[in-house]
């Protein structure tokens, strides 16, 4: 299976369980690994036969900056499901980073990762 990897797609979102997170917002960073078959795209050399990564990045930022959710787990699943429904993917891995999460101890990052297969596909 072939892959397109997008790392560091960043936008401001208002996700979180605390009122100040929803009010003030903060950066969220998303990495996505798109699993698909490049055979047709390689033959045709046409962007229509692959997952246009510029459009994928835009869709990710739409979700980040969209309606607030409590959990980054929920955000990751919604992004993954959306990408599977909108692009010719066999599977997708989505990691949502919340580098400014309100954690009381020093930390570098907090992230969640989900893997989703397209309907009828098992990877």
N, C-alpha and C positions, 0 to 999 in steps of 0.2 A: 504494500500500500504506500502511496506517495503522500507527501506532507508539505503543507505551507505553514510556516511558523511566523506568527506576529507577536512581537514582544514590546511591552512598554506602552501600550495604547492608554493614554492618560486623559482624564477629564475630571471636573469637579462634580461631585454628587452630594446628595443630602441623605444618605443612607445611615442608619444607626438606630439604636434603641433610646438614645438620650435626646432630649429636646434641643440641646445646643448643637448636636450633630446635624439635626434636620434644619435648624435655623441658619447656622453658619456655613455648613458644607465643608468638604475637605477633598483632597485629591484621592482618586482611586486609579489603580493601574491594573490593566488586564493583559494577560498573555493568552494567546489562543493557538492551538495546534489543530489545523484542519486536515483531516485524513480524506483523501480522494484518489481517484485514478487519473493520471495525467495522459493516458494513452491517446484519447481523442484530441486533447489540447496540443499535444506534441505533433500530431499528424496535421492538424489544421492551422496551428500557430495563431489561434483566435482566442481572445480573452473570454469570449462567450462560452467556451468549452471548459472553463475552469472556474474556480471561485475567485472573483475579482477582489484582491485583498484590500484595495482602497475602499470598496463598498463594504467589505467586512469590517474594516476599522471604523467606518462611519456608523455602522449599525451598533457596534460595541459602545461607541461614545454616546449614541442616542440612549442606550440603556443606562449607562452610568449617570448621565445628566437628567434622566427621566424621572418618573414618579418614585418617590422615596420608598425604600423597603427597610425593614428592621435589620435583616441579616444579610451579610455578604454571601452566605450560602444560597439564599433565595435569588440574589442577583446573578450568581454564577449559573444556576440552573436555568434562569430565564434567558440569559445570553446564549447558553448552549442550545436550548430548545429553539430559540429564534434562528440561530445560524443554521441549524439542521433543516429547518423548514424553508429557509430562503435561498440556500445555496446547495449545489450538487455534492454534498458531503456524504461520506460513508460513516464518519464518526468525527467527534470533536472533543478536545480537551480544553477546558477554560479554567484559568487561574485568576482569581480576583485578589489583588493586594490592597490592603488598607494600611499604608505606612504611617499614618498619623492616628491610628486607633487610640481611644482613651484608655490606655493601660498604665497602671500606676508604677510599673518598674521599667528600667531601661530595656529596650528591645529594638531590633533592626527592622522587622517587618512582621506582619501577620497576613496569612493568605489561606484561601481555600481553593481546592481544585476539584472539578467534576469531570467525569468522562461520560459521554453519551454517544450511543450508536444510533444511526438512522433506523427508522422502522424496518424490520425485516433483515437487518444486518447485525451480525455478531462479530466483534473484533476481539 
